[in-house]
Amino acid sequence: MTNINFMTHEEKVFLAGCIETIIVFDGSIEENELDSLDKILDELEFGDFDYCLSEFESQIKDSDTFFEKAEVITKPEVREAIMQIIDEFVLSSEIPGEADVSAVKRLKKLWE
């Protein structure tokens, strides 16, 4: 699992929002998603996830502001780490392939 200690606070805020986007994609939160979330947060040592997520939710109101925030993240190593974490979360949560939500697909395309 990728280490996130090198990320800035703002980068962690965006990561928290990306993880939430995956979880709420289908409109329901499954037990396996919560179990995977707990496991990943422990592995990442992401102790301030709830705080970062709250900050994300207060800043991001729609897809436009989501992608404006994504454009601010310019370091390739941070982009790669975020995408790796998202991919690992999807796999560990056993989220169906269709859950590669449009926001994540657009994010991958934006960061290519």
C-alpha positions in Angstrom: 0.0 0.0 0.0 1.2 3.5 -0.9 2.4 5.7 1.9 0.7 9.1 2.1 3.0 10.8 4.6 4.5 12.8 1.7 1.2 14.3 0.7 0.1 17.8 1.7 -3.0 18.4 3.7 -4.9 19.5 0.6 -3.8 16.4 -1.3 -5.1 14.2 1.5 -8.4 16.2 1.5 -8.8 15.4 -2.2 -7.9 11.7 -1.6 -10.5 11.4 1.1 -13.1 12.8 -1.3 -12.0 10.4 -4.0 -12.5 7.5 -1.6 -15.9 8.8 -0.6 -16.9 9.1 -4.3 -16.2 5.4 -4.8 -18.2 4.4 -1.6 -21.3 6.4 -2.4 -21.3 5.8 -6.2 -24.2 3.3 -6.2 -26.3 5.2 -3.6 -25.8 2.7 -0.8 -22.9 1.9 1.5 -22.1 -1.8 1.8 -20.5 -3.5 4.8 -17.6 -4.8 2.7 -16.9 -1.2 1.6 -16.8 0.0 5.2 -14.5 -3.0 6.1 -12.2 -2.1 3.2 -12.2 1.5 4.2 -11.2 0.8 7.7 -8.4 -1.5 6.5 -7.1 1.0 4.0 -7.2 3.8 6.4 -5.1 1.7 8.9 -2.6 0.7 6.2 -2.3 4.3 5.0 -2.1 5.6 8.6 -4.8 8.1 7.5 -5.8 9.0 11.0 -7.3 12.4 10.0 -9.5 10.9 7.2 -12.8 12.1 8.8 -11.5 15.6 9.2 -10.2 15.6 5.6 -13.4 14.3 4.3 -15.4 16.9 6.2 -13.2 19.6 4.7 -13.6 18.1 1.2 -17.4 18.1 1.6 -17.4 21.7 2.6 -15.2 22.7 -0.4 -16.6 20.5 -3.2 -20.2 21.1 -4.2 -20.3 19.6 -7.7 -18.3 17.9 -10.3 -16.9 21.2 -11.6 -15.3 22.0 -8.2 -14.2 18.4 -7.9 -12.2 18.7 -11.2 -10.9 22.2 -10.3 -9.5 20.7 -7.1 -8.0 17.8 -9.1 -6.2 20.3 -11.4 -4.4 21.8 -8.5 -2.7 18.5 -7.8 0.2 18.6 -10.1 2.9 16.4 -8.7 3.0 13.1 -10.7 3.9 11.0 -7.6 0.8 12.3 -5.7 -1.4 11.7 -8.7 0.0 8.1 -9.1 -0.5 7.4 -5.4 -4.1 8.6 -5.4 -4.9 6.5 -8.4 -3.2 3.5 -6.9 -5.1 3.9 -3.6 -8.4 4.2 -5.5 -7.7 1.1 -7.6 -6.7 -0.9 -4.5 -9.8 0.3 -2.6 -12.1 -0.8 -5.5 -10.4 -4.2 -5.6 -10.4 -4.8 -1.9 -14.1 -3.7 -1.6 -15.1 -6.1 -4.3 -16.9 -3.2 -6.0 -18.2 -4.2 -9.4 -16.3 -3.0 -12.5 -19.1 -0.6 -13.3 -18.2 1.3 -10.1 -15.2 2.7 -11.9 -17.4 5.8 -11.6 -17.4 8.5 -14.3 -15.6 10.9 -11.9 -12.7 8.5 -11.5 -12.6 7.8 -15.2 -12.5 11.6 -15.9 -9.8 12.0 -13.2 -7.6 9.3 -14.9 -8.1 11.0 -18.2 -7.3 14.5 -16.8 -4.1 13.3 -15.1 -2.8 11.3 -18.1 
